[in-house]
Amino acid sequence: MFIDSHAHLDMEDFDADRDQVIKRALHGGVSCVVTIGIDLASSIKAIEIAEEYPFVYASVGYHPHNAKEATSAELKKLSALASNPKVVAWGEIGLDFFRRHSPPDKQVEVFELQLDMAFELGLPVIIHDREAHGDLVSILKKRKRAYRGVIHCFSGDYDFAMSLIEMGFHISFPGTVTYKNAGDTQRAASQIPLERLLVETD
């Protein structure tokens, strides 16, 4: 059984052949796909797609790139969307200090708000982390809670992976784990407990 833990089926790239792509995944042995929200509009679209296909589920959330657009009103709308039975997680949320499409302080603010909203709703979280390992761990640890969820598109080393696993997370590796310069991440993928390892297409 294969599960794609992180897809973006709402993207315009799929507009011409989305139905074929989804059915091809099913026929190829993929038994479940989670399509991910990155803002309010994409979260709505993710739910609409999930409602069309029994084996597709959705998440809702504000990606760190879009954090500057996240108003309290829109976050409340996400919370309402999260009650849909096809919504299985809150995300994609987190920190991205590499591209900085949103100011870091705004990313932190929106990330913390969404972490707490997901916790109140009992939803696991899907976390994006790029060039923000230390800040991510600090934010997670200060809440002193057991987490459920996935560290998406993992790019760290074994020690970082294990610190997140100890908090309750699964670690998801994308195709970049095959890159020649990804030695630390490759070692993490080969050493972490198999039951905590996921793969994704992103």
Secondary structure, 3 states (H helix, E strand, C coil): CEEEEEECCCCHHHCCCHHHHHHHHHHCCEEEEEECCCCHHHHHHHHHHHHHCCCEEEEECCCHHHHHHCCHHHHHHHHHHCCCCCEEEEEEEEEECCCCCCCHHHHHHHHHHHHHHHHHHCCCEEEEEECCHHHHHHHHHHCCCCCCEEEECCCCCHHHHHHHHHHCEEEEECHHHHCCCCHHHHHHHHHCCHHHEEECCC
